[in-house]
Amino acid sequence: MSIFNYSRSLTGLLLATSLTSSALADTVKLTSGTQQVSLIELFTSEGCSSCPPAEAWLNRFVDDEKLWKQVIPMAFHVDYWDYIGWKDRFAQKQFSERQYRYQKEGGVRTVYTPGVFLNGKEWRSKSSQLPAGSAQTVGTLSVEVTDQGLTARFDPVEQSDKTLRLYVAVLAFGINTEVAAGENRGRQLAHEFVVVGLNHANSSDLSWQVALPKVRSVGAKRHAIVAWVSQDNTLRPLQAVGGWIADSSIKEAG
């Protein structure tokens, strides 16, 4: 039985972060707590008939009181199913490559959809209930978003001279797609937490300045920004932070 046949709400997470935001002149400041946030990555496709239940499960986090504070979901649409009849308009090659990188790192035996990773580890369960949030104290991640881009600072509990990588994703919400072909032909799919842009940068001094990803207009009702850090040689996240941003902060691709 799949976790996606259940409708139970998220429970059992430990208090992981405190989140503050301000929107003065379209500036947003976000700060995590010191405990590791639960970062969910769903690899999905509009061309996969098994994916709509998984996305419906992910979509419920929009109204969860733990959103951004303790749990941050993201939906990466992959392009390797585009050939079977329906081209996913949200799919990007780099998202498929991210999932294949997880396989290369030993995090999953095979690449498939829907595939869920929780803090960089493959997660499967007969229940839709996530395990308790991480009690691991890792440090604080702070970001500031302006129309000039994003600046970030990570203050780890344990100091290290290793190079860290910051990822910055723009998420789109409130999107619907009427699928006209392929496995989901005739269905209307509702999407939340869709990653529509992704950038990254390395740093050896725990601070970053990153341009916001440019994204195509997809008819989203609102957007959010998510930032997370990992060691340069692995995808597994150390800490993450996220929150809503004004549409005026979004840079559209030409």
C-alpha positions as CSV (number, residue, x, y, z in Angstrom):
1,M,0.0,0.0,0.0
2,S,1.4,3.4,-0.9
3,I,1.9,6.3,1.4
4,F,-0.1,8.4,-1.1
5,N,-3.4,6.5,-0.4
6,Y,-3.6,8.1,3.1
7,S,-4.9,11.5,4.0
8,R,-3.4,11.9,7.5
9,S,-1.8,15.3,8.2
10,L,1.8,15.7,9.1
11,T,2.5,15.0,12.8
12,G,5.3,14.2,15.0
13,L,7.9,16.7,13.8
14,L,10.1,18.3,16.4
15,L,10.3,22.0,16.5
16,A,13.0,22.7,13.9
17,T,13.1,26.4,13.0
18,S,11.9,29.8,13.7
19,L,11.1,31.8,10.7
20,T,11.0,35.6,10.3
21,S,10.2,37.6,7.3
22,S,9.7,41.2,6.4
23,A,8.6,42.7,3.1
24,L,9.8,46.3,3.3
25,A,10.5,47.5,-0.3
26,D,10.2,43.9,-1.4
27,T,13.0,42.7,0.9
28,V,12.5,39.4,2.6
29,K,14.6,38.1,5.5
30,L,14.4,34.4,6.4
31,T,16.2,32.8,9.3
32,S,16.1,29.1,10.3
33,G,16.5,27.8,13.8
34,T,19.5,25.7,14.8
35,Q,17.8,22.3,14.4
36,Q,17.8,20.7,11.0
37,V,14.7,21.4,8.9
38,S,13.0,18.5,7.2
39,L,13.6,19.1,3.4
40,I,11.3,17.0,1.2
41,E,12.2,16.5,-2.5
42,L,9.5,14.9,-4.7
43,F,10.7,13.9,-8.2
44,T,7.6,13.8,-10.3
45,S,6.2,14.2,-13.9
46,E,2.9,15.2,-15.5
47,G,3.5,12.2,-17.8
48,C,3.5,9.7,-15.0
49,S,0.1,8.2,-14.0
50,S,1.5,7.2,-10.6
51,C,2.5,10.8,-9.7
52,P,-0.8,12.7,-9.1
53,P,-1.5,11.0,-5.7
54,A,2.1,11.8,-4.7
55,E,1.6,15.5,-5.7
56,A,-1.8,15.6,-3.9
57,W,0.0,14.4,-0.7
58,L,2.7,17.1,-1.2
59,N,0.1,19.8,-1.9
60,R,-1.5,19.4,1.6
61,F,1.6,20.9,3.2
62,V,0.5,24.3,1.9
63,D,-1.9,24.6,4.8
64,D,0.3,22.9,7.4
65,E,1.2,25.0,10.3
66,K,4.7,23.5,10.2
67,L,5.4,24.8,6.7
68,W,8.7,26.7,6.4
69,K,9.3,26.4,10.2
70,Q,9.9,22.6,10.4
71,V,9.2,21.2,6.9
72,I,10.0,22.5,3.4
73,P,8.6,20.5,0.4
74,M,9.7,20.9,-3.2
75,A,8.5,19.2,-6.4
76,F,11.2,18.6,-9.0
77,H,9.6,17.8,-12.4
78,V,11.9,15.5,-14.4
79,D,12.1,15.3,-18.2
80,Y,12.9,11.6,-18.7
81,W,9.2,10.7,-19.2
82,D,8.5,13.4,-21.8
83,Y,8.9,10.9,-24.7
84,I,5.9,8.8,-23.7
85,G,3.2,11.2,-24.9
86,W,3.1,14.3,-22.8
87,K,5.8,17.0,-22.4
88,D,5.9,18.3,-18.8
89,R,6.1,22.1,-19.0
90,F,7.8,22.2,-15.6
91,A,10.4,19.6,-16.4
92,Q,14.1,20.5,-16.6
93,K,17.1,18.4,-17.4
94,Q,18.9,19.6,-14.3
95,F,16.2,18.2,-12.1
96,S,16.5,14.7,-13.7
97,E,20.3,15.0,-13.3
98,R,19.8,15.8,-9.6
99,Q,17.8,12.5,-9.1
100,Y,20.5,10.6,-11.1
101,R,23.1,12.2,-8.8
102,Y,21.3,10.8,-5.8
103,Q,21.5,7.4,-7.4
104,K,25.2,7.8,-8.1
105,E,25.8,8.8,-4.4
106,G,24.1,5.6,-3.3
107,G,20.9,7.3,-2.0
108,V,18.7,5.2,-4.2
109,R,19.1,2.0,-6.3
110,T,17.1,3.1,-9.3
111,V,15.6,6.3,-10.6
112,Y,11.8,6.4,-10.7
113,T,8.7,8.6,-10.2
114,P,7.2,9.4,-7.9
115,G,10.4,9.4,-5.8
116,V,10.6,11.1,-2.4
117,F,13.8,12.1,-0.6
118,L,13.8,13.4,3.0
119,N,16.9,15.3,4.0
120,G,18.8,13.6,1.1
121,K,17.7,10.0,1.9
122,E,15.1,8.0,-0.1
123,W,11.9,7.8,1.9
124,R,9.3,5.1,1.5
125,S,6.5,4.4,3.9
126,K,3.0,2.8,4.1
127,S,1.9,5.9,5.9
128,S,1.8,9.4,4.7
129,Q,3.1,10.5,8.1
130,L,6.6,11.8,8.1
131,P,9.0,10.5,10.7
132,A,9.8,12.8,13.6
133,G,11.8,15.9,12.6
134,S,15.5,15.8,13.1
135,A,16.7,16.5,16.6
136,Q,20.2,17.2,15.1
137,T,21.5,20.7,15.9
138,V,23.3,21.9,12.8
139,G,23.3,25.7,12.8
140,T,21.4,28.7,11.5
141,L,20.9,29.6,7.8
142,S,19.9,33.2,7.1
143,V,19.0,34.7,3.8
144,E,18.0,38.1,2.5
145,V,16.1,38.5,-0.7
146,T,16.0,41.8,-2.6
147,D,15.5,42.8,-6.2
148,Q,19.3,42.6,-6.6
149,G,19.4,38.9,-5.6
150,L,20.0,36.8,-2.5
151,T,22.6,36.9,0.2
152,A,23.0,34.1,2.6
153,R,25.0,33.2,5.7
154,F,25.4,29.8,7.4
155,D,26.5,29.7,11.0
156,P,27.2,26.0,11.8
157,V,27.4,24.5,15.2
158,E,30.5,22.6,14.2
159,Q,33.0,24.8,12.3
160,S,34.6,23.3,9.2
161,D,36.9,24.5,6.5
162,K,35.1,22.4,3.8
163,T,33.6,24.1,0.8
164,L,29.8,24.3,1.1
165,R,27.3,24.7,-1.7
166,L,24.2,26.9,-1.4
167,Y,21.1,26.1,-3.5
168,V,18.4,28.6,-4.3
169,A,15.1,27.5,-5.7
170,V,12.0,29.5,-6.8
171,L,8.8,27.7,-6.1
172,A,5.4,28.3,-7.9
173,F,2.0,27.6,-6.3
174,G,-1.6,27.4,-7.4
175,I,-1.1,26.0,-10.9
176,N,-3.4,23.7,-12.9
177,T,-2.6,21.8,-16.0
178,E,-5.1,20.1,-18.3
179,V,-3.3,17.1,-19.7
180,A,-4.2,16.3,-23.3
181,A,-2.1,13.2,-24.0
182,G,-0.1,10.5,-22.4
183,E,-0.8,8.4,-19.3
184,N,-2.7,11.3,-17.6
185,R,-4.8,12.2,-20.6
186,G,-8.0,13.9,-19.7
187,R,-7.0,14.8,-16.2
188,Q,-6.6,18.2,-14.6
189,L,-3.5,18.2,-12.4
190,A,-3.1,20.6,-9.5
191,H,0.4,21.7,-8.6
192,E,2.0,23.3,-5.5
193,F,5.7,23.7,-4.5
194,V,6.8,23.4,-8.1
195,V,10.5,24.2,-8.6
196,V,10.6,26.6,-11.6
197,G,14.1,27.8,-11.1
198,L,17.3,26.6,-9.4
199,N,20.7,28.2,-8.9
200,H,23.7,27.3,-6.8
201,A,27.1,28.7,-5.7
202,N,30.0,27.4,-3.7
203,S,31.7,29.2,-0.7
204,S,34.5,28.4,1.7
205,D,33.7,31.3,4.1
206,L,30.0,30.4,4.8
207,S,28.5,33.4,3.0
208,W,27.1,33.7,-0.5
209,Q,25.7,36.2,-3.0
210,V,23.6,34.5,-5.6
211,A,21.4,35.8,-8.4
212,L,17.8,34.7,-8.2
213,P,16.9,32.1,-10.8
214,K,15.1,33.5,-13.8
215,V,11.8,31.7,-14.4
216,R,9.1,31.5,-17.1
217,S,5.6,32.7,-16.3
218,V,3.5,29.6,-15.6
219,G,0.4,31.3,-14.2
220,A,1.2,30.8,-10.6
221,K,-0.9,32.4,-7.9
222,R,2.1,33.0,-5.6
223,H,5.8,32.2,-5.2
224,A,8.2,31.2,-2.5
225,I,12.0,31.0,-2.2
226,V,13.9,28.1,-0.7
227,A,17.6,28.0,0.2
228,W,19.6,25.1,1.5
229,V,23.3,24.2,2.1
230,S,25.1,21.0,1.5
231,Q,28.7,19.9,1.3
232,D,30.1,20.4,-2.1
233,N,30.6,16.7,-2.7
234,T,27.1,15.5,-1.8
235,L,23.5,16.5,-2.3
236,R,22.5,15.7,1.3
237,P,21.3,19.0,2.8
238,L,22.7,20.4,6.1
239,Q,20.1,23.1,6.7
240,A,17.3,24.8,4.8
241,V,15.1,27.9,5.1
242,G,12.2,29.1,3.0
243,G,9.2,31.4,2.8
244,W,6.8,33.4,0.6
245,I,8.1,36.2,-1.6
246,A,6.4,38.9,-3.6
247,D,5.8,38.4,-7.3
248,S,7.8,41.5,-7.9
249,S,10.9,39.7,-6.7
250,I,10.6,37.1,-9.5
251,K,12.9,37.5,-12.5
252,E,11.2,36.3,-15.6
253,A,13.3,34.6,-18.3
254,G,13.4,36.2,-21.7
